[in-house]
């Protein structure tokens, strides 16, 4: 497979389906809140510690053993890995594309749960400044509050 074909593969519907399949697998066998545990700022499918499985299970290998019942070659089938058909392996741009597909899937999963548009940029909240006096007027200390004594009830 040429580099052009492999880049096209990642943007294909087939790869999106693999990532979706991987997310469904994590829904079944992963932590209940797996999509909240993945740090999207640190997400990098090209790194065995920062990929989805790495963040959930410590590293890619331990994760694939856990979720795929030890079948290490299933990483591609579930969108956790990129098929490698030449001696150089996947390129940086291919890993970026796969990472972006996972980022989209995780955001979609978070939106399903919360009902919020997490992936869209939200408008900034504008807070109007308040006027604060430059000097604080002298105030008398507050009078202590007198608490009435308990009444005793004759027995």
ABEGO torsion letter per residue (X at the ends): XBAAAAAAAAABAAAAAAAAAAAAAAAAABBAAAAAABBAAABBAABAAABAAAAAAGBAAAAAAAAAGGBAAAAAAAGABBBBABAAEBBAAAAAAAAAAAAAAAAAAAAAAAGBBAABBBBBBBBBBBBBBABBBBBBBBBBBBBBBBBBBBX
